[in-house]
Amino acid sequence: MFKINKGREKKFSIFKLMSIIIFIMLVGFTTNIYINSNYRETTSKFYLSFNNKDYSNAKSLLDSKLLLVSKNKLNTDLENYFTDVVNKVLIALSNSEINNSSALEVLKEVDSYNILGDSLNKLISVLESPKNTAVANTNSPEEYKPPKTNSAQNENSYLNLGILAFNSKDYSTAISYFNLVSKDTPKDYEMAQDYINDYYSNYKDYLLDSVEELVANKYYTKALEILSDYDKSKLTKDDITEIDNKINSIRQFREEYQGEDSEYTSNAILQEITPSNINTLSIASKTPYLIYLNLNKQMTYIYSGEKNNWSLLKEFSSSTGIEGEETPKGIFSVTGRGDWFYSPDYEQGGKYWVQFMGDYLFHSLPFNEDQSEIVDYTLGAPASHGCIRLEVEDSKWIYDNIDDDTKVIIN
């Protein structure tokens, strides 16, 4: 009798222990879902408030104690977000779309979060100084006259400002800054020369790279100004032909999209678009569909509806451009389609292609020349030469259903 009771107690203890373990796992799982959901919702509201310059509300959103659990992730996400904001401020400044005061307002607010480094402080200092107008006047960097000083601190500022401009793809301004770095600061001078040599060694690539985001955001005139003022002595005949073709392509884009309403641009390009925030961004499309590509998740989302009344219709696993051949970020529109193409250079082709900018397409997984075999099944990770690869049936769905002029957003 004693042995039977002991066995029952043992079984009961094991059952009780397993129940506790399962309960703890369920609580942990549920808590994790809640924390992640709260994190996404809070950060989305923060991005929206910051984009709308509702800075006090943005700061209050980050006071949530739940965000402390995800502090490392939050710092990383904020660093990426604020870096993008600073880059866009520099671009807007160089396009004369905003003045120094407006730029300083945003940059000082970013600086108040203590996320970005010392280079941001130096940039703010330069913008606050009436003598230092190079950043605000990046259309004519050669007109900039630096203060007559040889202080190491000032030379270091030129280097850091050059790096900031370089990372913002404002290469002409960056080179102007690097040329101001004195030989009296050997390490800074050597680094500046490395940037200058790298720039001229890869002149064509940097030239095209400098206009990519401008074209993506429809700043066609500014892009044409940059490309029309290049140094032919640093290019081969083939390079010059490629640049001239790019100029013609941008001119066509400008003619096609001139006068298009772009009120949604600033909000849509700065943050991840989700079913929970898409109807707060004033995104419009000329058709009942909208395509959104999330580069981090390697996912393509199809929304149906209209401005501020979009519903998620489909989502497709995708594969975008590899490093060095990245898929461009920006806001585009569908411009054409075809059922097959083949590239001898890459020895592969794609079915059911839909064009959104130049040679950039949505298309199927790559096939061999006779279309009998898929040569690369990679999806969910970058693997293409800039286009967006999809399952064959997914690319066919876009080919069959998405009309020209449908808005395409990639970020």
C-alpha positions in Angstrom: 0.0 0.0 0.0 2.8 2.4 0.8 4.6 1.7 -2.5 1.4 2.4 -4.5 0.9 5.7 -2.8 4.6 6.6 -3.4 4.2 5.8 -7.1 1.1 8.0 -7.3 2.9 10.8 -5.5 5.8 10.5 -7.9 3.5 10.5 -11.0 1.6 13.5 -9.6 4.9 15.4 -8.9 6.1 14.8 -12.5 2.7 15.9 -13.9 2.7 19.0 -11.7 6.3 19.8 -12.7 5.5 19.4 -16.4 2.4 21.6 -16.0 4.4 24.3 -14.3 7.0 24.2 -17.1 4.4 24.4 -19.8 2.7 27.2 -18.0 5.9 29.2 -17.7 6.6 28.6 -21.4 3.2 29.8 -22.4 3.5 32.9 -20.2 7.0 33.6 -21.7 5.7 33.1 -25.3 2.6 35.3 -24.7 4.8 37.9 -23.0 7.2 37.9 -25.9 4.4 38.3 -28.4 3.0 41.2 -26.4 6.4 42.9 -26.0 7.2 42.6 -29.8 3.7 43.8 -30.8 4.0 46.8 -28.4 7.5 47.5 -29.7 6.4 47.6 -33.3 3.3 49.7 -32.5 5.2 52.2 -30.4 8.2 52.7 -32.8 5.8 53.1 -35.7 4.0 55.8 -33.8 7.3 57.4 -32.9 8.5 57.5 -36.6 5.2 59.0 -37.6 5.3 61.7 -34.9 9.0 62.5 -35.6 8.3 62.7 -39.4 5.4 65.1 -38.6 7.7 67.2 -36.3 5.5 66.4 -33.3 8.7 66.0 -31.3 7.3 66.2 -27.8 4.9 63.3 -28.5 7.7 61.4 -30.2 9.8 61.6 -27.0 7.0 60.7 -24.7 6.4 57.5 -26.8 9.9 56.3 -26.0 9.3 56.7 -22.2 7.4 53.4 -22.2 8.9 51.0 -19.6 8.2 48.1 -22.0 10.8 49.4 -24.4 13.5 48.9 -21.8 13.3 45.2 -22.5 14.3 45.8 -26.1 16.8 48.6 -25.3 19.6 47.3 -27.5 17.2 46.7 -30.5 15.7 50.2 -30.0 19.1 51.9 -30.0 20.1 50.1 -33.2 16.7 50.9 -34.9 17.0 54.6 -33.8 20.6 54.8 -35.0 19.5 53.5 -38.5 16.5 55.8 -38.5 18.3 58.9 -37.4 21.2 58.3 -39.8 18.6 58.1 -42.6 16.9 61.3 -41.4 20.3 63.2 -41.3 21.1 61.9 -44.9 17.8 63.2 -46.2 18.2 66.5 -44.5 21.6 66.9 -46.2 20.0 66.0 -49.6 17.1 68.4 -49.0 19.6 71.1 -48.1 21.7 70.5 -51.2 18.5 70.7 -53.3 17.6 74.1 -51.7 14.3 72.5 -50.5 15.0 73.6 -46.9 17.1 76.4 -45.4 19.7 76.2 -42.6 17.1 77.0 -39.9 14.8 74.1 -40.9 17.8 71.7 -41.2 19.1 72.8 -37.7 15.7 72.2 -36.2 15.7 68.6 -37.3 19.3 67.9 -36.6 19.2 69.4 -33.1 16.2 67.3 -32.3 18.1 64.2 -33.5 21.1 65.2 -31.5 19.0 65.4 -28.3 18.6 61.6 -28.3 22.4 61.1 -28.0 22.3 58.3 -30.5 24.6 59.5 -33.3 28.2 60.4 -32.8 30.4 63.5 -32.6 30.1 64.1 -36.4 26.6 65.3 -36.0 27.7 67.9 -33.4 30.3 69.2 -35.8 27.7 69.4 -38.6 25.4 71.4 -36.4 28.3 73.7 -35.4 29.1 74.3 -39.1 25.5 75.1 -39.9 25.2 77.5 -37.0 28.3 79.4 -38.1 27.5 82.1 -40.8 31.0 81.6 -42.2 30.5 77.9 -42.9 27.9 77.7 -45.6 29.2 74.8 -47.7 26.6 72.3 -46.5 23.8 74.7 -47.2 25.2 75.6 -50.6 26.3 72.2 -51.9 25.2 73.2 -55.4 28.2 75.5 -55.6 30.9 74.0 -53.2 33.6 75.8 -55.1 32.3 79.1 -53.8 32.9 78.2 -50.2 35.7 80.2 -48.5 37.0 78.5 -45.3 38.0 80.6 -42.3 41.6 81.4 -42.2 42.8 79.0 -39.5 45.0 76.0 -39.3 43.7 74.6 -36.0 43.6 70.8 -35.8 40.0 70.9 -34.6 39.0 72.8 -37.7 40.8 70.4 -40.0 39.2 67.5 -38.2 35.8 69.1 -38.8 36.5 69.2 -42.5 37.4 65.5 -42.5 34.2 64.6 -40.6 32.0 66.8 -42.7 33.5 65.3 -45.8 32.8 61.8 -44.5 29.2 62.8 -43.7 28.7 64.2 -47.1 30.4 61.1 -48.7 28.1 58.8 -46.8 25.1 60.9 -47.9 26.3 60.4 -51.5 26.9 64.1 -52.0 30.3 63.3 -53.4 31.1 66.7 -54.9 30.7 68.4 -51.6 32.6 65.6 -49.9 35.6 66.1 -52.2 35.4 69.9 -51.5 35.8 69.2 -47.8 38.5 66.6 -48.2 40.5 69.2 -50.3 40.4 71.5 -47.3 42.1 69.1 -45.0 45.7 70.4 -44.4 48.9 68.5 -44.6 49.6 69.9 -41.1 47.3 67.1 -39.8 49.0 64.0 -41.5 46.6 61.3 -40.4 43.5 63.3 -41.4 45.1 64.4 -44.6 46.0 60.8 -45.5 42.5 59.6 -44.8 41.1 62.5 -46.9 43.4 61.6 -49.8 42.3 58.0 -49.6 38.7 59.1 -50.0 39.6 61.3 -53.0 41.7 58.6 -54.7 38.9 56.1 -54.2 36.4 58.5 -55.6 38.3 59.2 -58.8 39.3 55.5 -59.2 35.6 54.6 -59.3 34.4 57.9 -60.8 31.7 56.5 -63.0 30.2 54.3 -60.3 30.1 57.1 -57.7 28.7 59.5 -60.3 25.8 57.2 -61.0 25.4 56.4 -57.3 25.1 60.0 -56.5 21.9 60.4 -58.5 20.2 57.1 -57.6 18.3 58.4 -54.6 17.6 61.7 -56.3 15.9 59.8 -59.2 14.2 57.5 -56.8 12.6 60.5 -55.1 11.9 62.2 -58.4 14.5 65.0 -58.0 15.2 64.7 -61.7 16.4 68.2 -62.4 19.0 68.0 -59.6 20.1 64.5 -60.9 20.5 65.9 -64.4 22.6 68.8 -63.1 25.0 66.4 -61.4 25.3 64.1 -64.5 25.6 67.0 -66.9 28.6 68.5 -65.2 30.9 65.5 -65.0 34.6 65.4 -65.9 35.0 63.5 -69.2 38.8 63.2 -68.8 38.2 60.7 -66.0 36.0 58.4 -68.0 36.4 55.9 -70.8 34.4 56.1 -74.0 32.1 53.3 -72.8 31.6 55.1 -69.5 30.7 58.3 -71.2 28.1 56.4 -73.3 26.6 54.9 -70.2 26.4 58.3 -68.5 24.7 59.8 -71.6 22.2 56.9 -71.7 21.5 57.5 -68.0 20.9 61.2 -68.7 18.4 60.4 -71.5 16.7 57.9 -69.2 16.3 60.5 -66.4 15.0 63.1 -68.9 12.3 60.6 -70.0 11.4 60.0 -66.3 11.1 63.7 -65.7 8.8 64.2 -68.7 6.6 61.3 -67.7 6.2 62.3 -64.0 6.4 66.1 -64.2 3.7 67.6 -62.0 2.9 64.3 -60.3 1.5 64.7 -56.7 4.1 63.5 -54.2 2.6 64.5 -50.8 3.1 60.9 -49.6 6.8 60.8 -50.4 8.5 62.1 -47.2 6.6 59.8 -44.8 6.5 56.7 -47.0 10.2 56.6 -47.7 11.4 57.0 -44.1 9.8 54.0 -42.4 8.6 50.5 -42.7 5.1 50.2 -44.0 2.8 47.8 -42.2 -1.0 47.1 -42.4 -1.3 49.0 -39.1 0.3 52.3 -40.3 -0.2 52.3 -44.1 -3.4 54.3 -43.7 -1.7 57.1 -41.7 0.8 57.9 -44.4 -1.4 59.5 -47.2 0.0 57.1 -49.8 -1.7 57.4 -53.1 -1.6 55.2 -56.3 -3.1 55.9 -59.7 -4.5 52.3 -59.7 -6.4 50.3 -57.1 -3.2 48.6 -56.1 0.0 49.5 -54.3 3.3 47.4 -54.2 5.6 47.7 -51.1 8.9 45.9 -51.0 10.6 45.5 -47.5 14.3 45.1 -48.2 15.1 43.9 -44.6 12.4 41.2 -44.7 12.9 40.4 -48.4 9.1 40.5 -48.8 6.9 42.0 -51.4 3.4 43.2 -50.2 0.4 43.9 -52.5 -2.2 46.3 -51.1 -5.6 47.0 -52.7 -7.8 50.0 -52.1 -7.1 53.7 -52.3 -5.4 56.5 -50.3 -5.8 55.9 -46.5 -8.0 52.9 -47.2 -5.5 50.2 -48.1 -5.9 46.5 -47.2 -3.1 43.8 -47.5 -4.0 41.5 -50.3 -0.9 39.3 -50.9 2.6 38.9 -49.7 5.4 37.2 -51.6 8.9 36.0 -50.5 11.4 37.8 -52.6 15.1 38.1 -53.5 16.7 41.5 -54.1 20.1 42.8 -55.2 23.3 41.6 -53.7 25.9 44.0 -52.2 27.3 46.2 -54.9 24.2 45.7 -57.1 21.5 46.7 -54.6 17.9 47.2 -55.5 17.2 50.9 -55.5 15.2 52.4 -52.6 12.6 54.9 -53.5 9.1 55.5 -54.8 8.4 54.4 -58.4 5.6 53.4 -60.7 5.0 50.4 -62.9 6.0 51.4 -66.4 5.8 48.2 -68.5 5.8 44.4 -68.7 6.7 41.3 -70.8 6.5 37.6 -70.6 10.3 36.8 -71.0 13.7 38.4 -71.1 17.2 36.9 -71.3 20.6 38.5 -70.4 23.6 37.0 -72.2 25.9 38.8 -69.7 24.4 36.8 -66.7 23.4 33.8 -68.8 20.0 33.7 -67.3 16.5 35.2 -67.9 13.2 35.8 -66.2 9.5 35.2 -66.9 6.7 37.6 -66.3 8.7 40.8 -65.8 7.1 44.1 -64.6 9.3 47.2 -64.9 9.3 50.0 -62.3 12.5 51.9 -63.2 15.0 51.6 -66.1 16.3 48.0 -66.1 14.9 47.2 -62.7 12.1 44.7 -62.7 9.9 42.3 -60.7 10.3 38.9 -62.4 10.3 35.2 -61.8 13.2 33.1 -60.4 16.0 33.0 -63.0 15.8 30.5 -65.9 18.4 29.2 -68.3 18.2 30.4 -72.0 15.7 27.8 -73.2 13.4 28.4 -70.2 13.6 24.7 -69.3 15.2 25.0 -65.9 15.4 27.4 -62.9 19.1 28.2 -62.2 18.7 29.7 -58.8 15.9 29.0 -56.3 17.1 31.6 -53.7 14.3 33.6 -52.1 14.2 35.4 -48.7 17.8 36.7 -49.2 19.6 39.0 -51.6 20.7 37.1 -54.7 19.9 39.2 -57.8 21.7 41.9 -59.8 19.2 44.5 -58.6 15.8 43.2 -59.8 13.3 41.6 -57.5 12.9 37.8 -57.9 9.7 36.0 -57.1 8.2 32.6 -57.3 7.0 32.0 -60.9 3.3 32.0 -59.9 3.8 35.2 -57.9 5.5 37.1 -60.7 2.7 35.9 -63.0 0.1 37.3 -60.6 1.8 40.7 -60.7 2.1 40.5 -64.5 -1.6 39.6 -64.9 -3.1 41.9 -62.3 -1.0 45.0 -61.6 -1.6 47.8 -64.1 0.9 50.4 -65.3 1.1 53.5 -63.1 0.7 51.4 -59.9 2.8 52.9 -57.2 5.9 50.9 -56.0 7.6 51.7 -52.7 10.9 50.1 -51.8 12.7 50.7 -48.5 
